[in-house]
């Protein structure tokens, strides 16, 4: 047990140090670079949504230096079929995630940790299990699908409820898809990432294939298919 505890502590420290480095890098990006990256990421996700045509999907409102832009939910909602549903997370006191339907920017309120949440009826933590596409935030992802979040464990719990056949995709800046990340046994993997330069990419070694997503796509090529 002491060896295991020492190893776990080393992993936690490695995660902490990696978070600090990644956050500093994001915050140093010029506004013009962030805006251009947001446009590319949005275009790639819109192409994916139009191809998969989910009846229900989840996303989030990017804040601060997070890739995707603050208007990401509105862009995604516009790409969905008319009767489809976009859910956004609601952070609970225990850091688990409830979900509510996104109905427009006017129906968002400021919440804890700087995030913005929908004001609609809460659908329960299990609502994510019915989503056919799940867009997940992270600071980085490695080629095996391991993601590094902010450290609260909220999305690890949410992802544990998502069936393995569902596409889970993380918007990133270029350079944030890395060779390997420190990981613990409770960390949940994702199936794909989207970056400005390379578009949507499925990942090796994750639990199950990213059904419906080609190994490497871009918004431009998708429109030509």
Buried (B, 14 or more C-beta within 10 A) or exposed (E): EEEEEEEEEEBEEBBEEBBEEBBEBBEEBEEEEBEEBBBBBBBBBBBBBBBBBBEBBBBBBBEEBBBBBBBBBBBBBEBBEEEBBBBBBBBEEEBBBBBBBBBEEEBBEEBEEEBBBBEBEEBEBEBBBBBBBBBBBBBBBBBBBBBBBEEBBBBBBBBEBBEEEBBBBBBBBEEBBBEEBBBEEEBBBBBBBBBBEBBBBBBEEBEEBBBBBBEEBBBEEBEEE
